[in-house]
Amino acid sequence: MEQNLEIEFKNLLNKEEFERIAKEFGLGAESFRIQVNHYFDTPSFSLKEKGAALRIREKGGNYVLTLKQPQEIGLLETDQLISAEDTVTAIGTGPLPLGGVAGEVEKMGIQFHELTYFGTLATLRAEANFHNGVLVLDHSSYLDTEDFELEFEATDFDEGRDAFRTLLGRLGIPVRETPSKVHRFYKRKLQIARS
């Protein structure tokens, strides 16, 4: 199990803005890699209610179970490497594999065995070094939806926020309220369920 603090800034984009940023940073089709997130929560959205999220990410042949929990600044990520077989089981009939992530979920007062598979979001992602951090360009597909997003992963909150806002201003991109991918996924899932 590994834990780290994630400080990132996000902004939703339209397709034209996405393509313009890719060109600006020299990110061609060969720069993008696929990553797949499988999301889990209790049927009553216990993790979501606490501002937390749980996913299994498939990337480059590795499978990582990650719990994200809100902190005063950023998110605390707890990662646990798991197997492809664990992933297939979790998505199918369950359960999720035990380990450090299970312990962190239980500390939140949520029964780990109640977590269930909610769905999958696939992202084409490219990264570029920028201002002592990493600029991330994402094109995500989930349910019947696609969206485009720019993220900036920084080591310092104030410096990161200022660099990100300056970049958006220079590119003529308005600052947009941007919920996390899991929140956008859940919002769309609930919209579909109600229709």
N, C-alpha and C positions, 0 to 999 in steps of 0.2 A: 504494500500500500504506500502511496506517495501523496503528499498534500502540498499545494501551492496556492498562492494568492494571485488571482487573475484581475488585472486592471485593463479594461477595454472600453472603447468608445465605438458606437455603432450609428450608422445612418442608412436608412432605406434609400434605394436609388431607382430610377426608371431605367429602361433598357438602354436608352441613348447615353445616359450618364455613365452607366456601367461600361459601355463600349469605349467611351471617351477616356475614362480612368485607365482601362486596360491599355489603350494606345499610349497615353501619357507616361505610363510606367513600363512600357515595352513588354506587356504580358500577352503573348500570343496564345493560340490554342494549345501549344505544347507546354505552356506554363501551368495549365490547370490540371488538378488531380481530383479524383472522386473520393468523397468520404461519405459514409452512410451512418446516420444516427437512428437508433431504435429507442423509442421513449417508453418509460414505465411510470406508473403512479397507482395509487389505490383507486378503486371505483368511485370514491368520493373526493378525489383530487387532494388528498392530504398533503402531499409534497407541494403542490401548486399553492395551496392555502398558506404555506409557510414561506413562499417565495423561492422554494428549492426545486431542483429538477434532477432526474436520474435518466441516464442514457447508457447504451452500449454503442461505442463508435467503432466502425470497421474502417481501417485506413492502412493501406500498404501491407495487407496481410496480417495485421495485428488487430486484436479485439480488446477494448478497454472499457470497463464499467466505471462511469464517472458520476459522482454526486456533486452537484453545485449548490452551495448554501450562501445566502447573502451575508455580507459583513458590513461594517461601517463604511469601508472603502473597498469596492470590488467584491469578488466572489471567492469563497474558499472551495477549491476543487480537490476532491478526494478520488484518486485514480487507483484502479485495481486491474491488473492484466488478467484476462480470462482466455479460455480456449474457444475455438470455433464451435466445438461441440456444446459448450456451455451456452453460447449465443443461440444456437439452433434450438436448444431446449427451452431457453427463456422466452424466445419468440413464439414457440409452439405451445407446449403444454405447461411450461414453467417447471420448476421454480428458478429464480435467479440464483447464481452461485453465492455461497456464503463467503465471508472474509471481512476485511476491514471496512468496506462500504456498508455492509449489513450492520456492523456495530455503530457506525455514524448515523444511519437511518433510525436505529432503535433508540439512540440518545435523543432523537427529536420527538420521541413518543409515538412513533409510527411502527406498526408491526411489519417487519420485512417480508414475511410470507404473504401479506395482503397485496403486495405490488404485482401489477399485471401489465402485459404488453398493450400499448395504446396505438402504435403505428410507427411508420418509418419516414424519414426525411433524408433525401439525397442531395448533396451539395458538390458542385464543381467549384474548386477553390484554387486561387493563385495567391502567392505571397511575394512581397517586396520589402526590402529594408527601407525604413523611413524614420528619420528623426529619433534615433536611439530606441527604436521599437520595430514592430512588424506591421505593415499595412496588409490587410487581407481583403480580397475581392471574392465575393460569394454569389453564385447563382444556384438557388435552392428550388427543389421540386418536392411537393408533398400533397397527398390527397389529390385534388384536382386543380392545384394552385402552383404558381411559380413566383419567386420574387428575387430581387437583386439587392445586395447589401455591401457596404463598405465598413470594415472594422479596423480599428487601430489598437494593437496590443502594446501597452506602455509599461514602464517600470515605475514611473512617478505620475500620480494622478494629475497634479496641476500642470506639469509640463506636457503631459499627454493630451489633456483637454485643450490646451492652448494650441499645440501643434495641429491637432485634428481640426479644430475650428478654423484655423488659418488656412489649412489645405482646402476645406470645403469652400471658404470664401474665395480663394484664388481660382478654384474650378467653377465658381458660380453655381454651386449646389446648395439649395436651402437646407437648413438644419431641420430634420424631421424626427418626431417622436418615434423611436424604434424599439419595440419590445423584443425580447430574445427570440431565437428561433423556436424554442419549445413553446413559448407563449403564443407566437403566431400560429404554430401548428395546432395547439389546443383550441384557440379561438376559431379556426377554420373547422376543426372537428366538431365543435359544438354547434356551429352554424349549419353544417350538413345534417347533424342529428335532429335539429329543430325543423328542417325543411321537409 
